[in-house]
């Protein structure tokens, strides 16, 4: 199976609402499990003993990335910043404030954003996913350092919706 076929399969499974799919061939086995409570998709790829040519192709198959989780809905913060809306990470990965080292930050404190504004990038398994604000307002605080690892549902920004 090619990487694109595996990625298409993962996307299809994530959209279909099926909780688990298992595909087995003589050379490989793919299990895709979707945790519906977290909106994450987990992919397990196992390769069976096969001829040398197939074994050389196996690392390329294992590079297949999970489908990006649905963006988390911004929710009010629980501390002193209760009047602000929190933009949270929809996935596990590495947080970047700019597209490349020589480019400016997507947003800075004080910048106005709307629901479609890209506020950062999260890299997961060599795939760069643009994260949108999903709220209209002004960036009040950046909660994560550039290049830091982030967890699913971790707060990234505080936005004043006023």
N, C-alpha and C positions, 0 to 999 in steps of 0.2 A: 504494500500500500504506500502511496506517495504522501508526503507531508500535507499537500493541499487537500487530498481526499480525507485524511484524518481530521484536519481542521474543519472541513465542511461537515463531517459527521458529528464532531463535537458541537458545532453551532446548531445543527439540526436537533440533536438530543436536548440541548439547553432550551431551545424554543418550544419543543414538543411537550415538555412537562413530564416526560418519562423519567423515572427515578434511577434506572440502571439499564445499561445495554452491554452485552458481552458478545464479541465477535472473535471466533477462533478459526485459524487456518493451520495448515501443516507447519508453516514457518513462524507464525506469530499469534499472539492473543492480545486483544484490546478489551479493556473493561472501562466503561465510562459511567461514573456514579455522580448524580446530582443531589446535593444537599439542599432541599427546597427551603429550609428555614434560613439558610445563610445566602441563598442565591449564588452559590459557587458550583463549579463543575470540577470534578476531580477525574483525571485520566490516568489509568495504570496501563502501561504497555509492557508486555513480557514477550521475549523472543524465545522460541524453542530452538533446540539444536538444529542447525541447517548447514547446507554447503557453505564453503568459505565465502563465496561471492555474496550470499545473502547476509552472512554475519558482518561483512564490511558495510552493508547498507543499514544495518540495525541502528547505529548511533544516529543517523539522520532521522530515523523514525522517532527516536526518543526525544528529539528536539521539539516535537509538536507541543504547542502551548495550549493551556486551558482557555476556554472562551472567557472574555472579559465579563465580569459580573455586571449586573445592571447597576447603574449609578445609584448610590445611596441617597435617600431623600434627606435634605438638610433638616436638622432638628435643633431646637433650642438647647443651649448649653446649660448644665446643671449648676454651675458655680456663680460668681459675681457677674459674669457676662450673660445672664439669663435673657437679656433683651436682644442678644445677637443670635444669628442663625449659624450653625456649624456646618461647614462643607467637610464631608467625611470621605475617606478612601474607600472606593468600591472593590478594592482588591489588595492582595499582598504584593509588594514589589519595592522598587527603589524610587523615591520621590525626587523629582527635578523641577526647579522653578523656571528653567529656560530650555529652549529646544536644543541648543548646543552651547559650548563654553563661550563662543564669541557673539552670541545673541543676547538681547536684553531679557530680563525676567518677564514672564507672561503678565503678572500683576505684582504691584507693590502696595504697601500699606497706604491707604488714602485713595486708591484707584476705584473708580466706579465700574461695576460689573453688571451684566444682565444674565438671564438664565442660560444663554448659549455661549457666554464668554469662557474661553479656555483659561484655566487658572494655573495648571501645572501639567506635568507628564509623569506617569508612573510606568516604570519599566518592569515587565514581568517576562522572564525567559526570553530575553532579546527582542521582545515586542514592546513598542512604545505606545502607550495609551493616553490620549488627551483626556483630561478631566475637566468637565464644565462646571460652572458655579451652581447652576440650577436654581438660582435665586437672584433677584435684582437688589442691588444695594452697594455699599461701600466696604472695601476690605479694611478691617479694623486690626487684625492680628494674623501673622503667619505663625503657625504652631509647630512646624517641622523644619529642620535644617535641610538645606540643599544637599542632595546625595545620600540622605539617610534612608534606612529601610523603614517601611511602613507596614502596618497590619491591616487586615480587613476591618472596616468601620472605624478606623483611627481618625480623630479630628485633624484636619489639615489647615483650615482657615476659619476665622470668625468674620462674619459679614453683618453689617448694620443694615437691616432692611428698610430703615426709615428714609 
